[in-house]
Amino acid sequence: MLTNNLTVNNNTLYIGNVSAVELAKEYGTPLYVMDENLIRENMRAFKKSFDEYYDGNGLVCYASKAFSCLEIYRIAKEEGVGTDVVSGGELYTALKAGFDPKNVVFHGNNKTIEELEYAVSVNVGRIVVDNLTELENLNGIAQKANKIVDIQFRIKPGIDAHTHDFVKTGQIDSKFGFALETGEAFEAVKKSLEYNNINLKGLHCHIGSQIMDTEPFTHAVEVMFTLIEKIKSELNYEIDELNLGGGFGIKYLENDDFIPYNEYIRECSVVVKKIAKEKNLKVPFIMIEPGRSIAAPAGITLYTVGAVKNIPDIRKYVSIDGSMCDNPRYALYQSTYEALCANKAAEEKNDIITLAGRCCESGDLIGKDMPLQTVDAGDIIAVLATGAYNYSMSLNYNRLPRPAVIFVKDGKSRVVIKRETYEDIIRNDV
Ligand SMILES: *Cc1c(COP(=O)(O)O)cnc(C)c1O
């Protein structure tokens, strides 16, 4: 199994000591199920190695776009981690959950004026400024509110993160942030120092997602320090904070290589301390923003098999009651997943199938040519590691209601997000 909270007993898959088959019966399918203990363990693991390697001089912020709802912010708050949000909607959810705005970092490459006003009015801890238009708007908004706003700048360090093109963000050809190599980033820093209602605290980079290698991260640290050094020597301004973003890869398939997160953190901390010493700079307050690595491994999605269509010598389609609406990641990036039959979990995977959704799109697949037990109509399929970028990316295409999200913990289950109804689907229709 991918994670050790998944077990097999009596030919049945269990998550957090709850039978997946019973969950499907009780709550219906498609169904998102997340193991609360694993979410908490993942947050704690990041926090623990952060405390260890940065001597407490840092903050782990859960990147909530991976999975956002009231309960996850409550959990993050309880576990003592901050959060990053990328929209007014995520910010609103975090605040409704009682999150301290000081521990919120606000991202986005095109925040609206209304979102910036909202963030300023509730005193969000850090706004990560993406471009000069935003910088100017933000200064104006802060001036009107008679506030000084703490910001970080989103920098493109010009690094190839060795991952899918759609989730690479650190290279010069990216819509996010200021380029380093063209001098654009330095000019933005200079400009920000002229604004009275902006307080430049730090620099931020996020080089991509699902990165399975420590080298791009340590390289990003080195590159970011060249800018910190230039700002100090040429502008006599000291950068207090360095935010290294998220992007830590997870195991989607049994034989995916996987680097323990404490290893990333340790290696980066060594580089941070070494460079700070060499260049006679103070060790900045370090932040990271893991999203996928906290939420993805904790979640599975349960589906019921409908039609099985075998096209001889071509392909076997197993159709399920879910679709790209609850998991658009194959359609977006040809993502790979491990699946198993929850009610035949101890049996051998002796079939190769293509898991097809129910939307009117040929590209609506959850995965192509996946090993699976031989399944029939009525069997329950579990797709693993779906805790991140599944619910949060879900859609209502074909007017399909979104599935419920269930949290399990120590043998018990509870609803965290209710299943949408047809009534929900027409709620805003007039
Ligand atoms: C998406 C994102 C993250 C989280 O990325 P993961 O791959 O989920 O860890 C962190 N920071 C920023 C700015 C992001 O855009």
The ligand as a Gaussian input file, in Angstrom:
#p B3LYP/6-31G(d) Opt

LIG

0 1
 C        0.600000      25.542000      -5.322000
 C        1.484000      26.312000      -4.444000
 C        2.021000      25.723000      -3.302000
 C        1.792000      24.277000      -2.931000
 O        2.336000      23.404000      -3.846000
 P        2.328000      21.836000      -3.549000
 O        2.926000      21.250000      -4.757000
 O        0.916000      21.445000      -3.372000
 O        3.138000      21.619000      -2.327000
 C        2.783000      26.512000      -2.468000
 N        3.021000      27.809000      -2.752000
 C        2.525000      28.407000      -3.850000
 C        2.795000      29.820000      -4.096000
 C        1.745000      27.688000      -4.724000
 O        1.263000      28.268000      -5.825000

